[in-house]
Amino acid sequence: MEGAPSTIEKILLQMNTAAQFTDTFVCFSYLSLDPFVQSIALFDNDYPIIARTKLYNDYKAYYESVKE
């Protein structure tokens, strides 16, 4: 499906790749992960609520596992 949400595995791969070149991430696109955002036309049609919710929950679990 075009515009399908990513997976936590792909996001972590991208973050791990970028981490080779930096000590800190300043910004991460969280808005597209939030299943409660309904007013963004791009995400309304391309990111089904079930897929967005799964990615949101996966990312939240990852964040909880690594935060200090």
URNOR-V482091 format. One record per helix or strand of 2 or more residues. SS is the DSSP state (h for helix, s for strand). FROM is the first residue (numbers start at 1). TO is the last residue. If there is no record, write none. Layout:
# URNOR-V482091
ss->SS from->FROM to->TO
ss->SS from->FROM to->TO
This chain:
# URNOR-V482091
ss->h from->8 to->19
ss->h from->31 to->33
ss->h from->41 to->46
ss->h from->49 to->66
